[in-house]
Amino acid sequence: MYWLYNISMLIYGLLVRLASLFNAKAKLFIEGRKGIFKHISAKFNGNERPIWFHFASLGEFEQGRPVLESIKASKPSEKIIVTFFSPSGYEIRKNYALADGIFYLPLDTISNAHKFVSLVNPKMAIFTKYEFWPNYFNALANQNIPLYIISGIFRSNQIFFKGYGGFYRNVLKCVRHFFVQNKESAALLNNIDIDNVDISGDTRFDRVYENAKTPKKLPIIENFCGEAPVLIAGSTWPEDEKLLVDLATKNPDWKLVIAPHEIHEGHISTITDLFPNGLRFSNLDVNASSEINSQVLIIDNIGMLSSLYQYGQIAYIGGGFGVGIHNTLEAAAFGLPVIFGPNYHKFQEAKDLIEIGAAKNINNAEELTAAFEHYIAHESGTLAKKYVANKKGATEMIMKKIFED
């Protein structure tokens, strides 16, 4: 199985290289890794012994960020190296101030993993959620470097728990300690004789709770909203945006702020076609002080969404008509009930929010209208806010454990 995995990595690299000829993300993936070891060695030579954080993408970065920032706050002399697998994480956070070096993760080949770990020589490695790279894990274990998984979540249909998953089960044995989100994940690991597990919860709760306490003020958004009630639609895709047209038409007294997941010109143009009278954020005068007279505002930049929710009364979270919903917790932390599409079952927090009445899943425009009207009539935001507050604390548990070892 090991040789098959390594062959698959080589094939994957070739396919991405081919895709880079016509796909912008794939091109960033390839270009960002050119001369990667030279760039790393310019900042790290093995003597600094940084703490290595690896994130798949932006969502995992925000998930692991509370632990990273807690380390820098309590141990400011510690060096931090951050790696990303995906361009959507690296390109947005490549200038993150608390990291001493931010890089793309070289592909998980035997030679890359050995070279990276030997060059960086990290004090410890912290991976978030479900990033499992066999060659990197083996390289860390061979150097006796502690590896931690934080905010881990496991499901019974994963390969680790199949009869033919022995190779991947062995990969998990390279991990010093698992901090998992729920008791189901802990039980699955226990069933394959992995007992170095704590149920810490999800570090995202710590992140969104702190963000909601001290959000960044956005005067231009305040001017747009005025005194009107506001629906914030976050991380939307075309399937979501089509549903929102009918909702906006039926509720002209409500304002709608759309922050799409993809902000390339083609997608933004499609949204403006759906909402001909909508405004693009980049076209607004940031110095304007008067109320903006339009029902719909389209956010055509990245980085504002986590602060937008402070201006809303209800949130619609995109992605539920695709591979899965995006972050519901950012909205819930501000006390907004949330609505999303049908593909939410992999997300424990979404199921929890539905159970307590602070979220509804919908399948079509009619159900969206019904959910929206329900939350106009029934104030449920306090339930969402209380849920987030009660779930925080994972970062403190993780910090205590990793610095005890």
Secondary structure, 3 states (H helix, E strand, C coil): CHHHHHHHHHHHHHHHHHHCCCCHHHHHHHHCCCCHHHHHHCCCCCCCCCEEEEECCHHHHHHHHHHHHHHHHHCCCCCEEEEECCHHHHHHHCCCCCCCEEEECCCCCHHHHHHHHHHHCCCEEEEECCCCCHHHHHHHHHCCCCEEEEEECCCCCCHHHCCCCHHHHHHHCCCCEEEECCHHHHHHHHHCCCCCEEECCCHHHHHHHHHHHCCCCCHHHHHHHCCCCEEEEEEECHHHHHHHHHHHHHCCCCEEEEEECCCCHHHHHHHHHHCCCCEEHHHCCCCCCCCCCCCEEECCCCCCHHHHHHHCCEEEECCCCCCCCCCCHHHHHCCCCEEECCCCCCCHHHHHHHHCCCEEECCCHHHHHHHHHHHHHCCCHHHHHHHHHHHCCHHHHHHHHHCCC
